[in-house]
Every structure is written in structure tokens, then in C-alpha cells.
Amino acid sequence: MGLCLIADVVSSLDRTLNVLWMIGSVACGLGFVVFVHELGHFLVAKMCGVKCEKFYVGFDVPISLGPIKLPSRLGRFQWGETEYGIGIIPLGGYVKMLGQDDDPRAAAEEAERIKIRKSEEAGGDAASAAAAFDAADASPTDDYVLDPRSFPAKPVWQRMAIISAGVIMNLIFAVIFATFAFSSGVSYTPCLIAEVVPGSPAWEIGLKPGDRIVALSHGDPNEHLRFDWDLKNAVYMAKNDQLPITVRSAEGDLESYTLRPVVHKIDGTDRPMLGIGPAWDSKLADIEKPFAEHFPAGQTSIPFKGGDRILTVDGQSVSPEDGYKIRTLLAGAMDKPVTFKVERKAKKGSTKPGERVEIVVQPNHLKRLGLVMTPTDITGIYPGSPADQAGFEIGDRLLSVNGQPIGDPMSLPSVLHPLWGTEVEFEVARGAATEPVVIKVTPRVPTSFENDFSFGSPMAVRSLGIVFGVEPKVAAVKAGSVAEQQGIQPGDEIVSVKYSSTDTKKEAKEIIFNGEETPLDPQTITWPFVYSTLQSMSPDMQITLTVDRNGTRQSLTMAPQATDEFYAERGLIFTLKAEIHRAESWVAAVGLGFRQTKEDLERVGTFLKKLVTGQISPKNLGGPVSIATVAGLEASESVSRLLIFLTFLSANLAIVNFLPIPALDGGHMVFLTAEWVRGKPVDERLQMTLTLVGVACLLCLMIFVSGMDIRRLFF
């Protein structure tokens, strides 16, 4: 018992230290990005002879909560003429230079403060200082000039250099961050395709498992494109446009395509998709239970363990490089017990491989409600598939298979399963033809699971390579089914679904669609997708169908029942495939650092352009919480991943800070450019007005993005 307690304490301490390390890494990383930006302003200001009174990371703004007054800073110290500190509000930083204040309300006071008597002027060119003062439309007497160490007293080119130094420093360190990351190696999920959604843009052009995307948007070929960053961002940016991609097949052939992402509205947000899934490793997730307990994988005599690596599936070897093939092997054995040979995770410090065991997993049975829905015409044919070779056409409607009516369209994969590899005769209705067209086709073993659908999926028969729509209109009800018991009748239309649990301890987030009523639609929540959700429901789950019968609606709650049909999914949870991108030399690392910074600048620029033109919703903006969350996720992976995120953040900060908005560096540059062109400063009152407007806009933006953060967290 004592040893167990010690082990628990050590494990808890280890987790705590990991969390503290992650928080510390994120805080230091984000703080450092702000620090180097302000350091740029500070160093150039010093080189130009400007007095810097404060250097702060964070803002030292006094905050009062009723009678409670919070400290404005976490710490400070004086070194020479400059006060250095960390402000209480971690949303940026600033360098306070003599004669310059970002708060326009303090402008008048600051202007008075930098007036000095000529007799008191310590060094500097009094004539140039007085000229600068006259240029500001002030009315100095012969006895007063601007302090030559103040910011306004400096020539325009020096002030421009000071203002732009922060952005330049961010770009320099963006390259440095990426260089160090690539020198040590950056882990990433490659753009290797493991799954292609039937009916999706990727499916329509014939992409298949094992293909790898190596170029995006006419960019240079790159074997190290990241699925969860490069590809997802490119797809999102192209949600209303064509996206050029270059694909290398498993055989090594290169082919270029142009796809238009399909946009699904999920939880009120547009989500563009190509219809491909990332590759996974042959290793199970390193968690306590790497399986769904109500699936066959969770009901074996020898349990799977986190970190188990699959070596063979029914005697067929699986390497870590092609772990996605496990899905194909399971699809071909959907109705049989499958034997997995696994290698256990080796013990810490051990040089020997882990124990090897064989685990038998029983087949999984499809769940149904007993509803037969209404099929529509074929809407897609996979290039090179049996259906393509046999002569099926888009617009055909399936009538019969081997002389028997199609019946339930969702059962067609089960009907064809015992006929894989043999010739099957279909009758289809085609166009205006009065007689059915007979087509002979040989279905083949699918490369992935039948009856597995995602958002917007039509009905798919992978063994044939066709997709067709299924209307949520009841064509028939199977005798003895739960649907019949609830009184559903032919002609009823399912208009919405809602999921619930008999387990009162389950939280809403653990329930499909958070337990909220969700309407069906042909673009996103299709009947095949609803049918697919039935397969993942645990025994405590129920589904409520809202049925429309001749204009009258009623809600009926039921639990799906297992059938004698089979579903290839066994319930194992795998880890995503990971690769390491490591530079061969420091020279190569620097080159990759420049490339990464350039790509991030282009990514941020494209996003802002589409945001301004309305092609991207402002709802997709993230605030401080989102930034910290993403940074935390990257830090939990590795320091290199955090550095790559800081590269992106630095590029983001550089561009955003240089936007021509008063109160930002870009706004100051606009005023200085106008002063350089006109030969005199912009009217002080106009500057103050525009700066106040800019500050107000920035505050509104900050409130908006923070609100979006809160919405994502709690709603």
C-alpha cells in the first residue's frame, strides 16, 4: 500500500510539473515576443539619443474592483534613467519615450514637459530643436526649445526608424525562432491521406489512402506540409475559391488538381472541407483505455493498453509507415473475428522491446431504428471504380440488384458484402428511358469502412464506388422495430434529431450535438450522417426524432437496436502519424527559418485581406485566450512546436502592428510620412482625434475577440 501511495504521489507530482512547465513555457514565449518588439523600439531610440523613461512588458494600468485596488505591476526596477517592469495586464507592452505618450489625453502635459530653457539645454543642437518646436505650430519664446533628447525633437527619419524597429525586430526573431526549431526538429502530422470521404471534392477527383499532398496554392513542392496547419489554413482561405494542390501517389506519381472546398455550417460556423482525413500510426493512443468501451475492442478477454503497437491484423503485417492500412484490413473482415498481434509499450529505462500478445476482437453489429428511407439519383462516381468501369452514370436511380428491389438504401453495402468479387446485375432508371437499363458490375473489397459518414455525406457504397442522396422521408417501417413501436408510418418526414442519455451524470458536451435539437438538411446533417451517429451511441444513449406527418409534428424517443448486419469499426483509438522535420545543417535551418517566416507573413496577409473583403467572418478571430490556448497545445507537444507558433505570432504581430491605424505603429508611420511630405507635423488636434478613434476601435476589437474566446469556452 505504501508503494502504491508513493507511486500515486510521484505520478501526481509529475503531472503537476508538466502543467507548470507548459504554463511557464507559454508565458515566457508570449512574453518574449512582446519583449523583442519593444526592445526594437528601445534600442533604436537609445541609438538616436532619445531618453527612454519606461520599458514595460504588459501594461501598468491601475485596476480597482470596488474597494479593492489591484497592483498595476508585478514588479519593477530602476536602471539608469529607465524604469523596467512587468505590467499587470498581459496584452502587450510599451516603451515610454520623453515627449511621446500613446495616451492622447496626456499629449498637452507631455508637450509642456519637454520645453526647456536654452540655458538649461544639455547638449544637442538647440537650433534644430527650436526649429522642430516651430514646426509643431507651437509658440515658443526665445527662451524655450524642445528637449533635444525628446522624441518630437528628432528628425523625421529617426522617428520613423524608432517606430519601425519593433516590427523589424519581430521579423528578425521570427526567423530565429524557426531556425532553432528546425535545427532541433519539428514534429508534425504530414499531409498523408488515410481517408477520403465519399462524395467529397477529394473523392470526386479520385484521391485515395496513401496519397500525399506536396504543394498548395501553386506553392513550391514541400514534402513536409503540415496537415493540421498548412493544409487546414489553405482550405479555410480557399473556402469560396479554387484550391490548387499537387499530390504524390503511393506509387510516386505527381498529379496536379484544382478543388473547391465544400462548406458546411457547423455550430453556426462555416467549415470548409476537402473530405480527407490525416494518417494515423499503427500505435494505439497512449491513454488508459485506447478504445471505446461499448465497441468490441473494449470487450476483449485480453484488454488493449495505451501505447500498444499493432504488428499484424489476421497475420498481415502493418508497419508504422502505413498504419492507415489497418482500416482497409478491417473493412475486408467486417463480419469475422479479427486477431491483432500487438507489442506492448516497453517499460521506462528498458532496452528490450515490450511483451507481444494476440488479442481477438469480435465483429461489430450495425444498429438500426427500423426505418427505410427514400433513395434519390446517383450524384457521384469514383474515378476508376467498378461502377465507373461498368458504365453507371450520374443521374441513374437504382431499382434492383440481382432481381430484388433495392429496398432499404442503407442496407445495400450489407447486401453486396457476400458478393464481393462476383458479378452482380443492377437495374437502373436512366433519364427518359421507359425501360430499366441493366448494368453488370463486380463489387470489390472497399478500402475503408462502409456505413461510415461525416457531415454532408450522401449515401455511399464503397464496394461499387457510387454515392446517392437519401431523403429523410420514410418509405417503409420494418416490422417489430423500435420505429414501428413508436408509431412511425410510411410518408412521415424526419425534420430534426436530438440525442440524450439515461445517465444523469453525463455532461452535455459528452452527448452528440451537446444534446440540442438539430434540424436535418441536405448540405450538412444528412440522413446517412444521422445513421452513422447511431453506430457510435453507447447503451445509455437515445435519439429523439421530430416527425412531420401531413403538417403535424411530434417527437419520438427511441434507442437503436443491433441487427445481424456488420460494421467494420471495432472501436480502437489510434495516434495520429507524426514525422520530424529536421534541418541537415545550420545553413539549411536558417533557410527554413526564412521560408517559414515568409509563409506566415503571406498567411496573415491573406487572412486580413479576406477579412476586410468579407470573405471571412470576424467570428473566426481569436483573442488572448485563444492565443494562449494554441500556444499551450503547441508547448505540450514540444519546445520546437512552440517556437514555430511563436514564429507565426511574430509575423502576425509585425503585420497587425504596422496596419495604418492610429495608436498602432502603422498609424504613427502614417503621421510621420505626412509630416515628411508636408514639411510640418499633422495638426495636433487632428492627430489627437484620430488617435482617440483608433484607441476606441482597438478596445472594441479587444472586447469582441475576448467575447468570442468566452463563447468558445463556455457556449
Secondary structure as the mmCIF struct_conf table of DSSP 4:
data_model
#
loop_
_struct_conf.conf_type_id
_struct_conf.id
_struct_conf.beg_label_comp_id
_struct_conf.beg_label_asym_id
_struct_conf.beg_label_seq_id
_struct_conf.end_label_comp_id
_struct_conf.end_label_asym_id
_struct_conf.end_label_seq_id
HELX_RH_AL_P HELX_RH_AL_P1 GLY A 2 MET A 47
TURN_TY1_P TURN_TY1_P1 CYS A 48 GLY A 49
STRN STRN1 CYS A 52 PHE A 59
STRN STRN2 ILE A 63 LEU A 65
TURN_TY1_P TURN_TY1_P2 GLY A 66 PRO A 67
STRN STRN3 ILE A 68 LEU A 70
BEND BEND1 SER A 72 SER A 72
STRN STRN4 ARG A 73 TRP A 79
TURN_TY1_P TURN_TY1_P3 GLY A 80 GLU A 81
STRN STRN5 THR A 82 GLY A 87
BEND BEND2 ILE A 88 ILE A 88
STRN STRN6 ILE A 89 MET A 97
TURN_TY1_P TURN_TY1_P4 LEU A 98 GLY A 99
BEND BEND3 ASP A 102 ASP A 102
HELX_RH_3T_P HELX_RH_3T_P1 PRO A 104 ALA A 106
HELX_RH_AL_P HELX_RH_AL_P2 ALA A 107 ARG A 113
TURN_TY1_P TURN_TY1_P5 ILE A 114 ILE A 114
STRN STRN7 LYS A 115 ARG A 117
HELX_RH_3T_P HELX_RH_3T_P2 LYS A 118 GLU A 120
BEND BEND4 GLY A 123 GLY A 124
HELX_RH_AL_P HELX_RH_AL_P3 ALA A 126 ALA A 135
TURN_TY1_P TURN_TY1_P6 ALA A 136 ASP A 137
TURN_TY1_P TURN_TY1_P7 ASP A 142 ASP A 143
STRN STRN8 TYR A 144 LEU A 146
TURN_TY1_P TURN_TY1_P8 PRO A 148 ARG A 149
BEND BEND5 SER A 150 PHE A 151
TURN_TY1_P TURN_TY1_P9 PRO A 152 ALA A 153
BEND BEND6 LYS A 154 LYS A 154
HELX_RH_AL_P HELX_RH_AL_P4 VAL A 156 SER A 184
STRN STRN9 VAL A 186 TYR A 188
STRN STRN10 PRO A 190 PRO A 190
BEND BEND7 CYS A 191 CYS A 191
STRN STRN11 LEU A 192 LEU A 192
STRN STRN12 ILE A 193 VAL A 196
TURN_TY1_P TURN_TY1_P10 PRO A 198 GLY A 199
BEND BEND8 SER A 200 SER A 200
HELX_RH_AL_P HELX_RH_AL_P5 PRO A 201 GLU A 204
TURN_TY1_P TURN_TY1_P11 ILE A 205 GLY A 206
TURN_TY1_P TURN_TY1_P12 PRO A 209 GLY A 210
STRN STRN13 ARG A 212 LEU A 216
TURN_TY1_P TURN_TY1_P13 SER A 217 HIS A 218
HELX_LH_PP_P HELX_LH_PP_P1 GLY A 219 PRO A 221
TURN_TY1_P TURN_TY1_P14 GLU A 223 HIS A 224
STRN STRN14 ARG A 226 ARG A 226
HELX_RH_PI_P HELX_RH_PI_P1 PHE A 227 LEU A 231
HELX_RH_AL_P HELX_RH_AL_P6 LYS A 232 MET A 237
TURN_TY1_P TURN_TY1_P15 ALA A 238 ASN A 240
BEND BEND9 ASP A 241 ASP A 241
STRN STRN15 LEU A 243 ARG A 248
TURN_TY1_P TURN_TY1_P16 ALA A 250 GLU A 251
BEND BEND10 GLY A 252 GLY A 252
STRN STRN16 LEU A 254 LEU A 259
STRN STRN17 VAL A 262 ILE A 266
TURN_TY1_P TURN_TY1_P17 ASP A 267 GLY A 268
STRN STRN18 THR A 269 MET A 273
BEND BEND11 GLY A 275 GLY A 275
STRN STRN19 ILE A 276 PRO A 278
STRN STRN20 TRP A 280 LEU A 284
HELX_LH_PP_P HELX_LH_PP_P2 ALA A 285 ALA A 285
BEND BEND12 ASP A 286 GLU A 288
STRN STRN21 PHE A 291 PHE A 291
TURN_TY1_P TURN_TY1_P18 GLU A 293 HIS A 294
BEND BEND13 PHE A 295 PHE A 295
HELX_RH_3T_P HELX_RH_3T_P3 PRO A 296 GLY A 298
BEND BEND14 GLN A 299 GLN A 299
BEND BEND15 SER A 301 ILE A 302
TURN_TY1_P TURN_TY1_P19 GLY A 306 GLY A 307
STRN STRN22 ARG A 309 VAL A 313
TURN_TY1_P TURN_TY1_P20 ASP A 314 GLY A 315
STRN STRN23 GLN A 316 SER A 317
HELX_RH_3T_P HELX_RH_3T_P4 PRO A 320 ASP A 322
TURN_TY1_P TURN_TY1_P21 GLY A 323 TYR A 324
HELX_RH_AL_P HELX_RH_AL_P7 LYS A 325 GLY A 332
TURN_TY1_P TURN_TY1_P22 ALA A 333 ASP A 335
BEND BEND16 LYS A 336 LYS A 336
STRN STRN24 VAL A 338 GLU A 343
HELX_LH_PP_P HELX_LH_PP_P3 ARG A 344 LYS A 347
TURN_TY1_P TURN_TY1_P23 LYS A 348 GLY A 349
BEND BEND17 LYS A 352 LYS A 352
HELX_LH_PP_P HELX_LH_PP_P4 PRO A 353 GLU A 355
STRN STRN25 ARG A 356 VAL A 361
STRN STRN26 ASN A 364 ARG A 368
BEND BEND18 GLY A 370 GLY A 370
STRN STRN27 LEU A 371 ILE A 381
TURN_TY1_P TURN_TY1_P24 PRO A 383 GLY A 384
BEND BEND19 SER A 385 SER A 385
HELX_RH_AL_P HELX_RH_AL_P8 PRO A 386 ALA A 390
TURN_TY1_P TURN_TY1_P25 GLY A 391 GLY A 391
TURN_TY1_P TURN_TY1_P26 ILE A 394 GLY A 395
STRN STRN28 ARG A 397 VAL A 401
TURN_TY1_P TURN_TY1_P27 ASN A 402 GLY A 403
STRN STRN29 GLN A 404 PRO A 405
HELX_RH_3T_P HELX_RH_3T_P5 PRO A 409 SER A 411
HELX_RH_AL_P HELX_RH_AL_P9 LEU A 412 LEU A 416
HELX_RH_3T_P HELX_RH_3T_P6 HIS A 417 LEU A 419
TURN_TY1_P TURN_TY1_P28 TRP A 420 GLY A 421
BEND BEND20 THR A 422 THR A 422
STRN STRN30 VAL A 424 ALA A 429
TURN_TY1_P TURN_TY1_P29 GLY A 431 ALA A 432
BEND BEND21 THR A 434 GLU A 435
HELX_LH_PP_P HELX_LH_PP_P5 PRO A 436 PRO A 436
STRN STRN31 VAL A 437 VAL A 441
BEND BEND22 THR A 447 SER A 448
TURN_TY1_P TURN_TY1_P30 GLU A 450 ASN A 451
TURN_TY1_P TURN_TY1_P31 PHE A 455 GLY A 456
STRN STRN32 MET A 459 VAL A 461
TURN_TY1_P TURN_TY1_P32 ARG A 462 GLY A 465
STRN STRN33 ILE A 466 VAL A 477
TURN_TY1_P TURN_TY1_P33 ALA A 479 GLY A 480
BEND BEND23 SER A 481 SER A 481
HELX_RH_AL_P HELX_RH_AL_P10 VAL A 482 GLN A 485
TURN_TY1_P TURN_TY1_P34 GLN A 486 GLY A 487
TURN_TY1_P TURN_TY1_P35 PRO A 490 GLY A 491
STRN STRN34 GLU A 493 SER A 501
BEND BEND24 THR A 502 THR A 502
TURN_TY1_P TURN_TY1_P36 THR A 504 LYS A 505
HELX_RH_3T_P HELX_RH_3T_P7 ALA A 508 GLU A 510
BEND BEND25 ILE A 511 ILE A 511
HELX_RH_3T_P HELX_RH_3T_P8 ILE A 512 GLY A 515
STRN STRN35 THR A 518 PRO A 519
BEND BEND26 PRO A 522 ILE A 525
HELX_RH_AL_P HELX_RH_AL_P11 TRP A 527 SER A 536
TURN_TY1_P TURN_TY1_P37 PRO A 539 ASP A 540
STRN STRN36 MET A 541 ARG A 549
TURN_TY1_P TURN_TY1_P38 ASN A 550 GLY A 551
STRN STRN37 THR A 552 MET A 558
STRN STRN38 GLN A 561 TYR A 567
BEND BEND27 ALA A 568 ALA A 568
STRN STRN39 LEU A 572 LEU A 572
STRN STRN40 PHE A 574 LEU A 576
HELX_LH_PP_P HELX_LH_PP_P6 LYS A 577 LYS A 577
STRN STRN41 GLU A 579 HIS A 581
BEND BEND28 GLU A 584 SER A 585
HELX_RH_AL_P HELX_RH_AL_P12 TRP A 586 VAL A 612
TURN_TY1_P TURN_TY1_P39 THR A 613 GLY A 614
BEND BEND29 GLN A 615 ILE A 616
HELX_RH_3T_P HELX_RH_3T_P9 PRO A 618 ASN A 620
HELX_RH_AL_P HELX_RH_AL_P13 PRO A 624 GLU A 637
HELX_RH_AL_P HELX_RH_AL_P14 VAL A 639 ASN A 657
TURN_TY1_P TURN_TY1_P40 PHE A 658 PHE A 658
BEND BEND30 LEU A 659 PRO A 660
TURN_TY1_P TURN_TY1_P41 PRO A 662 ALA A 663
BEND BEND31 LEU A 664 LEU A 664
HELX_RH_AL_P HELX_RH_AL_P15 ASP A 665 ARG A 678
BEND BEND32 GLY A 679 LYS A 680
HELX_LH_PP_P HELX_LH_PP_P7 PRO A 681 ASP A 683
HELX_RH_AL_P HELX_RH_AL_P16 GLU A 684 PHE A 714
#
